[in-house]
Amino acid sequence: MNPTPQIKVKLRQISRWLAIALLLCCISFGFSAPAHADLYTHIDAPGRMLYRSKASVRDLNRQTWQAIAFTHTYGDHRDPILLRIVGFPDLTSLDHEQPLILETSLGKRFTLPNVSTKIKRDPSEIPDNVAQYDITSVIPDLNPAVPCLLSVPTQAESLFILKIPPRLIQEWQSILEQADSAIS
């Protein structure tokens, strides 16, 4: 028994609405594109170049954070590549002494030193929602096709877990490559 033309039309309409509903659900629940990052270079003083990648990333609770990787070059010198993590003011109090743990989805684990004291000359002026880590040593070891997680320590001795997409790892590696080629 074949369905009537009216039933066929209704089935097509229902399937279109289901497809639209599925698409909206995917977007709403985080199946959208990963964080967008911007690679930025700028001469911020005579002979001194800034290389920076700034991206919005989410933690496992879907809160948004800023992940800013940067370095400076001048003459034949490159500063360490630092990763500054910024949470919402008054919502997060990050630990300015504990290291950052970076873990790839393949199980590689790295401990990165906390260098938050370099943010301001007076450590008491460092905002509670900001911390900074030296990521120079791990950038060459990261696979640019593999996402990773950052375990950000808080003053409350808990962790925020940030999801870092492969595209952002690629940007961090680009910073290293561009800065190193500028001083070669």
C-alpha positions in Angstrom: 0.0 0.0 0.0 1.5 3.3 -1.1 1.0 6.5 1.0 -1.2 9.2 -0.6 0.4 12.3 -2.0 -1.0 14.3 1.1 0.8 11.9 3.5 4.0 12.2 1.5 3.9 16.0 1.8 3.2 15.8 5.5 6.1 13.4 6.0 8.5 15.7 4.1 7.4 18.7 6.3 7.8 16.7 9.5 11.3 15.6 8.4 12.3 19.1 7.6 11.2 20.4 11.0 13.0 17.5 12.7 16.2 18.3 10.8 15.9 22.0 11.8 15.2 21.0 15.4 18.3 18.7 15.4 20.5 21.4 14.0 19.4 23.8 16.7 19.9 21.3 19.4 23.5 20.6 18.2 24.3 24.3 18.2 22.7 24.8 21.6 24.5 21.9 23.2 28.0 22.8 22.0 28.5 20.8 18.8 29.3 24.1 17.0 32.7 25.1 15.8 35.6 25.1 18.3 37.0 28.3 19.8 38.1 30.9 17.3 41.6 32.3 17.9 43.3 35.3 16.4 47.1 35.3 15.7 48.3 38.9 16.1 51.7 40.4 15.5 52.6 44.0 16.5 55.6 46.2 17.0 55.0 47.4 20.5 58.3 49.2 20.9 61.2 50.0 18.5 62.9 46.7 17.7 60.4 44.7 19.9 57.8 42.5 18.3 54.7 41.0 20.1 53.3 37.7 18.9 49.9 36.8 20.4 47.0 34.4 20.1 43.8 35.2 22.0 40.9 32.8 22.2 37.7 32.3 24.1 37.6 28.7 25.5 35.1 26.9 27.6 35.5 24.8 30.8 33.6 21.6 31.4 30.8 23.7 33.0 30.5 25.7 29.8 31.9 28.9 31.4 33.8 31.1 29.0 37.5 31.9 29.6 40.2 33.8 27.7 43.4 31.9 26.8 46.1 34.3 25.6 49.5 33.0 24.5 52.2 35.5 23.7 55.9 36.3 23.5 58.1 39.2 22.5 61.2 39.2 20.4 63.9 41.9 20.3 67.2 41.7 18.5 68.2 38.0 18.6 66.3 37.2 21.7 62.8 35.6 22.2 61.1 35.7 25.6 59.4 32.6 26.9 56.0 31.9 25.5 53.5 32.6 28.2 49.8 31.5 28.5 47.6 33.9 30.4 44.3 32.5 31.6 41.5 35.0 32.4 38.2 34.1 34.1 35.3 36.3 34.9 36.0 38.8 37.7 34.5 38.0 41.1 33.6 34.5 39.9 37.0 32.9 39.9 40.0 33.2 42.2 42.9 31.5 40.5 46.0 30.3 42.4 49.0 32.3 41.5 51.5 29.7 42.8 50.3 26.3 41.7 51.3 24.9 38.2 49.0 24.3 35.3 48.4 20.7 34.2 48.1 20.2 30.5 46.8 16.8 29.4 46.3 15.7 25.8 43.5 13.5 24.7 46.1 10.8 24.1 47.1 10.8 27.8 50.3 12.9 27.7 50.6 15.0 30.8 52.7 18.2 31.3 53.2 20.3 34.4 53.7 24.0 33.5 55.2 26.5 35.9 53.1 29.3 37.2 54.7 32.7 36.4 51.8 34.9 37.5 54.2 37.1 39.4 55.4 38.4 36.1 52.0 40.0 35.4 52.5 43.0 37.7 55.6 44.3 39.6 53.6 44.2 42.8 52.1 40.7 43.2 49.3 42.1 45.4 48.0 43.9 42.3 47.5 40.7 40.2 43.8 40.3 39.7 42.3 37.1 41.3 40.8 36.0 38.0 44.1 36.0 36.1 47.0 33.5 36.1 50.0 33.0 33.8 52.1 30.0 32.9 55.2 29.3 30.9 54.3 27.0 28.0 57.5 27.3 26.0 58.8 23.8 26.8 55.7 21.9 25.8 54.7 23.6 22.5 57.0 21.4 20.4 55.7 18.2 22.0 52.1 18.9 21.4 50.4 17.2 18.4 48.5 20.0 16.5 45.7 17.5 15.6 45.0 16.5 19.2 42.8 18.5 21.6 43.9 18.9 25.2 42.6 19.9 28.6 44.1 22.5 31.0 43.6 22.0 34.7 43.6 25.5 36.2 44.1 25.6 40.0 42.1 27.9 42.1 42.6 29.4 45.6 39.8 27.2 46.8 42.0 24.2 46.0 39.7 23.0 43.2 40.3 23.0 39.4 38.7 24.4 36.4 39.1 22.2 33.4 39.4 24.1 30.1 39.0 22.5 26.7 41.6 23.5 24.2 40.8 22.7 20.5 43.5 21.6 18.0 43.3 24.9 16.2 44.5 26.7 19.2 47.4 24.4 19.7 48.3 25.1 16.1 48.2 28.9 16.8 50.6 28.4 19.8 53.0 26.5 17.6 52.7 29.3 15.0 53.8 31.8 17.6 56.9 29.8 18.4 57.7 29.3 14.7 57.2 33.0 13.8 59.1 34.3 16.8 62.0 31.9 16.3 62.2 32.7 12.5 62.3 36.4 13.4 65.4 36.1 15.5 67.2 33.6 13.2 
